């Protein structure tokens, strides 16, 4: 079949070796029009130094292009700003968009031209979760790429090695299943007569208010229990008829119920109003395990250093270890595939950009193997590029996150913010001893009410009718 080699395909030579006969010089084409172009790039959390090498390289190859990067640190205010600016026909040419935001907001973007990004090569070059999230049919039903991933972050398990050596010396590390974790917790816990009830808590799980990644942890459990939120068209909620939904809800909340043997977490163990929540408890040595992302490691180190500067006692940084997220089904004996929850921001091109093609060319230039290796070195976030996963798995600290990239998954949501509020309400009701079946029926009704007015229905109607 005759095929046009696109700009992105040329870059794919450097990425995966899927095509041959194209040189680096061919890939780094210079805009020949002479027209001066300025691209505005809004980023979230990342300092400008991270993108500076990629921007300078592109500007050198394209002297008529200037790329201005602006950093934001508040994700809610950032999204509101972008929505308001785009509504006025303004806003950035390029901005970072969370994978959860695509179902609701993808129509605010412009997909990649076929001459720049090819869906077939995209699927070959990047791990599957990115195809699930970023390849969406346009209004004609044609599949398009709506963003190019720099990384995929995943939930993993952080633990205090000293606690396991002391309480579980024959094991030396957390169990690989949730049932095993429940047993671990019962041995790690040290109860006392304090207001908090614990001198040492086994794991931060079970509540919605004072755990940083509570929603993501619960989503990971839904994935592991194979709970389908919707029917085959993704337009009707069906999880209220799935007994695994109750199993996931019961497992999560069991760690915060005093009636359970694995009870280990309550409202007094971490400040729900703080930005650090359970990180403080862990850094002080009063918590054995927590779940977090790759950036959580540096957050823990920063918290340890902050507490030390205040003269407070902390754990040794060297006692902080990371392993893959526990599974519902034993990965060593079960045929069920492992699953964890994916969390990442991806650069996209605004629908209001007056230089959409140039913006997409810049994004394509960023996802070479060399650039994504550099990005990993600067951020420690595991690459979504298949060809880099094996080498990044060797990192003594962050290798766990690269290992998990291949079994990372997302969950399609009409509006992630509302879903979070709804599921948190369900968790709180279980902790208030309401009947699980009644809670789940109410959750399903609330989620169903979101779907008709959301972006999730048109996306999957397009897939269904394509």
SULNORPE-V933267 format. One record per helix or strand of 3 or more residues. SS is the DSSP state (h for helix, s for strand). FROM is the first residue (numbers start at 0). LEN is the number of residues. If there is no record, write none. Layout:
ss/from/len
SS/FROM/LEN
SS/FROM/LEN
This chain:
ss/from/len
h/6/10
h/23/4
s/36/8
h/47/14
s/64/8
h/74/13
s/93/5
h/98/10
h/118/7
h/127/7
s/134/3
s/142/3
s/155/5
h/160/7
h/177/11
s/197/6
h/213/11
h/238/3
h/242/12
h/277/6
s/286/6
h/293/16
h/316/3
s/319/4
s/339/4
s/344/6
h/355/11
h/368/11
h/385/7
h/398/9
h/415/16
h/435/16
h/454/11
